[in-house]
Amino acid sequence: TAAKRKEMLSTLKKGDKVTTIGGVVGTIMEVRDDEVTVKIDENNNTRMRFARWAVRGVGADAKTEEPEDKN
């Protein structure tokens, strides 16, 4: 539901394992008001910044869930 998603986005924190709406999987390294920095490669310390709303889920289960069908 929208309320659960809003709560999930508001409680993101450093160290959370997340999956973005684009399917990128990584670990949150920094949280700002409207964006998060996610480490996506441990070996090269590669990080990407995402809009906070682009995080689809937190935890291992987020990788395996199908996106919600909007139709």
CNS distance restraints for C-alpha pairs under 8 A (distance, minus, plus):
assign (resid   1 and name CA) (resid   5 and name CA) 6.37 0.50 0.50
assign (resid   2 and name CA) (resid   6 and name CA) 6.11 0.50 0.50
assign (resid   3 and name CA) (resid   7 and name CA) 6.20 0.50 0.50
assign (resid   4 and name CA) (resid   8 and name CA) 6.14 0.50 0.50
assign (resid   5 and name CA) (resid   9 and name CA) 6.19 0.50 0.50
assign (resid   6 and name CA) (resid  10 and name CA) 6.15 0.50 0.50
assign (resid   7 and name CA) (resid  11 and name CA) 6.25 0.50 0.50
assign (resid   8 and name CA) (resid  12 and name CA) 6.51 0.50 0.50
assign (resid   8 and name CA) (resid  57 and name CA) 7.71 0.50 0.50
assign (resid   8 and name CA) (resid  58 and name CA) 7.75 0.50 0.50
assign (resid   9 and name CA) (resid  52 and name CA) 6.77 0.50 0.50
assign (resid   9 and name CA) (resid  53 and name CA) 7.01 0.50 0.50
assign (resid   9 and name CA) (resid  55 and name CA) 7.36 0.50 0.50
assign (resid  12 and name CA) (resid  16 and name CA) 6.87 0.50 0.50
assign (resid  12 and name CA) (resid  31 and name CA) 7.24 0.50 0.50
assign (resid  13 and name CA) (resid  28 and name CA) 6.79 0.50 0.50
assign (resid  13 and name CA) (resid  30 and name CA) 7.42 0.50 0.50
assign (resid  13 and name CA) (resid  31 and name CA) 6.35 0.50 0.50
assign (resid  14 and name CA) (resid  27 and name CA) 7.60 0.50 0.50
assign (resid  14 and name CA) (resid  28 and name CA) 4.96 0.50 0.50
assign (resid  14 and name CA) (resid  29 and name CA) 5.04 0.50 0.50
assign (resid  14 and name CA) (resid  30 and name CA) 5.64 0.50 0.50
assign (resid  14 and name CA) (resid  31 and name CA) 6.74 0.50 0.50
assign (resid  15 and name CA) (resid  27 and name CA) 5.71 0.50 0.50
assign (resid  15 and name CA) (resid  28 and name CA) 5.24 0.50 0.50
assign (resid  15 and name CA) (resid  29 and name CA) 6.28 0.50 0.50
assign (resid  16 and name CA) (resid  27 and name CA) 5.61 0.50 0.50
assign (resid  16 and name CA) (resid  28 and name CA) 5.45 0.50 0.50
assign (resid  16 and name CA) (resid  58 and name CA) 6.59 0.50 0.50
assign (resid  16 and name CA) (resid  59 and name CA) 6.96 0.50 0.50
assign (resid  17 and name CA) (resid  25 and name CA) 7.40 0.50 0.50
assign (resid  17 and name CA) (resid  26 and name CA) 5.74 0.50 0.50
assign (resid  17 and name CA) (resid  27 and name CA) 4.52 0.50 0.50
assign (resid  17 and name CA) (resid  28 and name CA) 6.51 0.50 0.50
assign (resid  17 and name CA) (resid  58 and name CA) 5.70 0.50 0.50
assign (resid  17 and name CA) (resid  59 and name CA) 5.10 0.50 0.50
assign (resid  17 and name CA) (resid  60 and name CA) 7.14 0.50 0.50
assign (resid  18 and name CA) (resid  25 and name CA) 5.81 0.50 0.50
assign (resid  18 and name CA) (resid  26 and name CA) 5.64 0.50 0.50
assign (resid  18 and name CA) (resid  27 and name CA) 6.07 0.50 0.50
assign (resid  18 and name CA) (resid  28 and name CA) 7.11 0.50 0.50
assign (resid  18 and name CA) (resid  55 and name CA) 6.76 0.50 0.50
assign (resid  18 and name CA) (resid  56 and name CA) 7.47 0.50 0.50
assign (resid  18 and name CA) (resid  57 and name CA) 5.67 0.50 0.50
assign (resid  18 and name CA) (resid  58 and name CA) 4.40 0.50 0.50
assign (resid  18 and name CA) (resid  59 and name CA) 5.87 0.50 0.50
assign (resid  18 and name CA) (resid  60 and name CA) 7.85 0.50 0.50
assign (resid  18 and name CA) (resid  62 and name CA) 7.00 0.50 0.50
assign (resid  19 and name CA) (resid  23 and name CA) 5.81 0.50 0.50
assign (resid  19 and name CA) (resid  24 and name CA) 5.48 0.50 0.50
assign (resid  19 and name CA) (resid  25 and name CA) 4.50 0.50 0.50
assign (resid  19 and name CA) (resid  26 and name CA) 6.64 0.50 0.50
assign (resid  19 and name CA) (resid  55 and name CA) 6.02 0.50 0.50
assign (resid  19 and name CA) (resid  56 and name CA) 5.72 0.50 0.50
assign (resid  19 and name CA) (resid  57 and name CA) 5.44 0.50 0.50
assign (resid  19 and name CA) (resid  58 and name CA) 6.50 0.50 0.50
assign (resid  19 and name CA) (resid  59 and name CA) 7.95 0.50 0.50
assign (resid  19 and name CA) (resid  62 and name CA) 5.98 0.50 0.50
assign (resid  19 and name CA) (resid  63 and name CA) 6.08 0.50 0.50
assign (resid  20 and name CA) (resid  24 and name CA) 5.22 0.50 0.50
assign (resid  20 and name CA) (resid  25 and name CA) 6.65 0.50 0.50
assign (resid  20 and name CA) (resid  54 and name CA) 5.48 0.50 0.50
assign (resid  20 and name CA) (resid  55 and name CA) 4.20 0.50 0.50
assign (resid  20 and name CA) (resid  56 and name CA) 4.86 0.50 0.50
assign (resid  20 and name CA) (resid  57 and name CA) 6.92 0.50 0.50
assign (resid  21 and name CA) (resid  54 and name CA) 5.53 0.50 0.50
assign (resid  21 and name CA) (resid  55 and name CA) 5.96 0.50 0.50
assign (resid  21 and name CA) (resid  56 and name CA) 5.02 0.50 0.50
assign (resid  22 and name CA) (resid  54 and name CA) 7.87 0.50 0.50
assign (resid  23 and name CA) (resid  63 and name CA) 7.48 0.50 0.50
assign (resid  24 and name CA) (resid  40 and name CA) 7.56 0.50 0.50
assign (resid  25 and name CA) (resid  40 and name CA) 6.43 0.50 0.50
assign (resid  25 and name CA) (resid  63 and name CA) 7.41 0.50 0.50
assign (resid  26 and name CA) (resid  38 and name CA) 5.73 0.50 0.50
assign (resid  26 and name CA) (resid  39 and name CA) 5.37 0.50 0.50
assign (resid  26 and name CA) (resid  40 and name CA) 4.51 0.50 0.50
assign (resid  26 and name CA) (resid  41 and name CA) 7.54 0.50 0.50
assign (resid  27 and name CA) (resid  38 and name CA) 5.26 0.50 0.50
assign (resid  27 and name CA) (resid  39 and name CA) 5.18 0.50 0.50
assign (resid  27 and name CA) (resid  40 and name CA) 6.75 0.50 0.50
assign (resid  28 and name CA) (resid  36 and name CA) 6.71 0.50 0.50
assign (resid  28 and name CA) (resid  37 and name CA) 5.81 0.50 0.50
assign (resid  28 and name CA) (resid  38 and name CA) 4.38 0.50 0.50
assign (resid  28 and name CA) (resid  39 and name CA) 6.28 0.50 0.50
assign (resid  29 and name CA) (resid  36 and name CA) 7.56 0.50 0.50
assign (resid  29 and name CA) (resid  37 and name CA) 5.50 0.50 0.50
assign (resid  29 and name CA) (resid  38 and name CA) 5.55 0.50 0.50
assign (resid  29 and name CA) (resid  39 and name CA) 6.36 0.50 0.50
assign (resid  30 and name CA) (resid  36 and name CA) 5.69 0.50 0.50
assign (resid  30 and name CA) (resid  37 and name CA) 5.04 0.50 0.50
assign (resid  30 and name CA) (resid  38 and name CA) 7.26 0.50 0.50
assign (resid  31 and name CA) (resid  35 and name CA) 6.31 0.50 0.50
assign (resid  31 and name CA) (resid  36 and name CA) 4.54 0.50 0.50
assign (resid  31 and name CA) (resid  37 and name CA) 6.50 0.50 0.50
assign (resid  32 and name CA) (resid  36 and name CA) 5.94 0.50 0.50
assign (resid  33 and name CA) (resid  52 and name CA) 7.99 0.50 0.50
assign (resid  34 and name CA) (resid  51 and name CA) 5.91 0.50 0.50
assign (resid  34 and name CA) (resid  52 and name CA) 5.30 0.50 0.50
assign (resid  34 and name CA) (resid  53 and name CA) 7.81 0.50 0.50
assign (resid  35 and name CA) (resid  49 and name CA) 6.71 0.50 0.50
assign (resid  35 and name CA) (resid  50 and name CA) 5.46 0.50 0.50
assign (resid  35 and name CA) (resid  51 and name CA) 4.23 0.50 0.50
assign (resid  35 and name CA) (resid  52 and name CA) 4.42 0.50 0.50
assign (resid  35 and name CA) (resid  53 and name CA) 7.91 0.50 0.50
assign (resid  36 and name CA) (resid  49 and name CA) 5.65 0.50 0.50
assign (resid  36 and name CA) (resid  50 and name CA) 5.39 0.50 0.50
assign (resid  36 and name CA) (resid  51 and name CA) 6.36 0.50 0.50
assign (resid  36 and name CA) (resid  52 and name CA) 5.74 0.50 0.50
assign (resid  37 and name CA) (resid  47 and name CA) 6.47 0.50 0.50
assign (resid  37 and name CA) (resid  48 and name CA) 5.59 0.50 0.50
assign (resid  37 and name CA) (resid  49 and name CA) 4.34 0.50 0.50
assign (resid  37 and name CA) (resid  50 and name CA) 6.34 0.50 0.50
assign (resid  38 and name CA) (resid  47 and name CA) 5.36 0.50 0.50
assign (resid  38 and name CA) (resid  48 and name CA) 5.34 0.50 0.50
assign (resid  38 and name CA) (resid  49 and name CA) 6.19 0.50 0.50
assign (resid  38 and name CA) (resid  50 and name CA) 7.47 0.50 0.50
assign (resid  39 and name CA) (resid  45 and name CA) 6.51 0.50 0.50
assign (resid  39 and name CA) (resid  46 and name CA) 5.69 0.50 0.50
assign (resid  39 and name CA) (resid  47 and name CA) 4.19 0.50 0.50
assign (resid  39 and name CA) (resid  48 and name CA) 6.50 0.50 0.50
assign (resid  40 and name CA) (resid  45 and name CA) 7.46 0.50 0.50
assign (resid  40 and name CA) (resid  46 and name CA) 5.72 0.50 0.50
assign (resid  40 and name CA) (resid  47 and name CA) 5.71 0.50 0.50
assign (resid  40 and name CA) (resid  48 and name CA) 7.20 0.50 0.50
assign (resid  41 and name CA) (resid  45 and name CA) 5.46 0.50 0.50
assign (resid  41 and name CA) (resid  46 and name CA) 5.01 0.50 0.50
assign (resid  41 and name CA) (resid  47 and name CA) 7.24 0.50 0.50
assign (resid  42 and name CA) (resid  46 and name CA) 7.03 0.50 0.50
assign (resid  50 and name CA) (resid  54 and name CA) 6.39 0.50 0.50
assign (resid  50 and name CA) (resid  55 and name CA) 7.79 0.50 0.50
assign (resid  51 and name CA) (resid  55 and name CA) 7.68 0.50 0.50
assign (resid  56 and name CA) (resid  62 and name CA) 7.15 0.50 0.50
assign (resid  57 and name CA) (resid  61 and name CA) 7.89 0.50 0.50
assign (resid  57 and name CA) (resid  62 and name CA) 4.72 0.50 0.50
assign (resid  57 and name CA) (resid  63 and name CA) 7.77 0.50 0.50
assign (resid  58 and name CA) (resid  62 and name CA) 5.68 0.50 0.50
assign (resid  59 and name CA) (resid  63 and name CA) 7.86 0.50 0.50
assign (resid  60 and name CA) (resid  64 and name CA) 7.67 0.50 0.50
assign (resid  61 and name CA) (resid  65 and name CA) 6.47 0.50 0.50
